[in-house]
Amino acid sequence: MSEIQRYSAIRSQRGEVVSFGPYHNGEFCRYIDLLWYRRQYLMALIINIVVVLACGVLAALLVHEKAARSPVEVPIGAAEKMGLLNEMDAMKKSRDDYKTMALNYKAQIKVLNAKVDGHFSQLEALQARGQELDRLNKEQATRMSTNQGVVLEAKRILGVSHVNIVER
């Protein structure tokens, strides 16, 4: 038997249930017998569709209400409002103080940068002067290394014209 048999109560001619089991004569389900199943299927399908649509409408309504809701306004007393206003004024004053401090720091940074630049220029001038003195000292040392250089330096610096160099 490859087809589905119908198991239901076998009724007598008076409508009494005799027993449960397949049709005793081997018949399969008749169309009239299937109408009850078809009605049950259609009722279940309609109920499911109605439930799904109701859930969809409810979900859409909840989402719309959540999105359309404005912020909740909580009333506050006059004392709280004055406290908040005082705090805001204090914050504005401290912000202004911070701004002036930042401007002062910027001005101090500019002054210090100018001083540092001045020190660098002084240092460069001193280094250039030191190099010049080193060069002059080297020249003088080379001139003083010979007897003739010593005589010329004595004439130039001391103004003495007769110099005798004695070597021992």
Secondary structure, DSSP 8 states (H G I E B T S, - for coil): --S---EEEEE-TTS-EEEEEE-TT-----HHHHHHHHHHHHHHHHHHHHHHHHHHHHHHHHHHHHHH---------HHHHHHHHHHHHHHHHHHHHHHHHHHHHHHHHHHHHHHHHHHHHHHHHHHHHHHHHHHHHHHHHHHHTSHHHHHHHIIIII--S-------
